[in-house]
Every structure is written in C-alpha cells, then in structure tokens.
C-alpha cells in the first residue's frame, strides 16, 4: 500500500505508510500527552504535529470514567491511542497495567516500559524481556521501549515485539540521538519497525533519526516543554517528513576532500582541447 500524496504534491514523493499491529499510519511522528499546560494546548499540539498515534501513560490518567480525563481531549476518530506502562519498575506491574489498558480502552496496542530506577529512567533489560514475552503470549501488539543495544533489540524482536523503540538518549533529556551507530546496526539486524523514542530536544534530532532509516520517532517533552509548543509541534512535523524524504533519496557519500559542483573534466575550451584554459 502506498500513501497517496497530498494535493499539489508530486506523485514521486509518495511513501509507503507505516504499519504496526494492524494499524496503518501515514504520519511517522508519535506524540505523547504529558507536560502540556492545559487541555487546549494538548489538543492544538497534537493537531499541528499531524500525529495519528498518541501515547498515554495509563498510570497517570483516570480510566474509571468518574471524573475528567485526558482521554476526553483525544479524538479517537483521528488518533490511535497507544497506552504505555510508564512508571512501572518491574515486569509484573507493567503486565498488569497493559491488561488494564486493554480492558478499558479496547486496544491490543501497548508501549511497554519497564524502567530500572526513577532517577535515570533507563529500561531494565531483564524485566523488559520478561514482560515482552508474556504480553506477546497474551496477544498484545507490543511496541517496546529499550536501550540502544542492538543485540537486546534483536532479542525483543525475536520474542514477537511489533516494534523496537530504542532511546535516542535518556527520557526528557533533550540530548538527541547520542549513538547513531547503534541505531544503524539495529536497523540492519531487525525486520520490525524501529521507532526512536526518548531524548528528542529539537527538530534536527527528529531529522537525524529519520535520516538514519528509523521508521518513526516518538517524543513528548521536546514539544510540551518548548517555549512555544505549538510552533515546535510544527517544526517536529516538518523535520520528520524531511528526514524521511532524505533517507529515501539517499545522501551523498562523505569525502575527505573537495569535489567540485561544476567539474572541468571533459569540457572543450576555446583551444579545442579538454581541460585547456
């Protein structure tokens, strides 16, 4: 299936959509819902970003329906809800949280996070493997947050994760993609989508991740904590698109020495000899 180009866009700019767990996305930008100033800003930034998949921290929203909830601000016709297990520090609590989200939201999608400690928020590899194995067995479509260790990413894909989501850098740090070489290796080793998750600080970070060949980028703080979140949402949207097009186009090789844009080789000059001034 090929994404139809937007009105006024040449057909040769069309791109294949991203498919994860039966869901088809033409936007490759995944956006979180935390840290915004109010519901209006949340709605605006999600709309401006063009995202079609919105992640929600299950442990931080009211799923009972007894009071106002962040979920009330989301248009389920426009956005696929991706519940996440943020705040879980062991496999058992992450599994319980995922099951609760499926029961309440009616979705098999889950962004799995099993964190090691509250200071670094780095993923716990053992707990992540354990929870991935169990949730896949229970029929979940698991998008799993992990470190940028390529071998760990391979193991998670082998367990049946629908997407592997390596951290560009620590959650909320704004440091961007610190180890692009690891991301490149992971992209070579797995066949499931690789979505760079965490650490995005600005639009160039998104473009770099996409130029590496990532299937998508997930971010939250980079937009929500910006001085002007709405403007940053637009920048992130455009960077994601530009980075993807650059990857598909193929960058030129890096060279040590100059390579003239208008070479003289082969030119016939007034003297009638190639290369003669």
ABEGO torsion letter per residue (X at the ends): XBBBBBBGBBAAABBBBBBBGGBBBABABBBBABGBABAAAAAAAAAAAGBABBBBBAAABBAAGABBBAAAABBAAABBBBBBABGBABAAAAAAAAAAAAAAAGBABBBBBBBABAAAGBBBAAAAAAAAAAAAAAGBBBBBBBBABAAAAAAAAAAGBABBBBBABBBGAGAEBABAAAAAAAAAABABBBBBBEGBABAAAAAAAAAAGBABBBBAAAAAABABAAAAAAAAAAAAAAAAAAAAAEBBBBBABBBBABBABGBBBAAGBBGBX
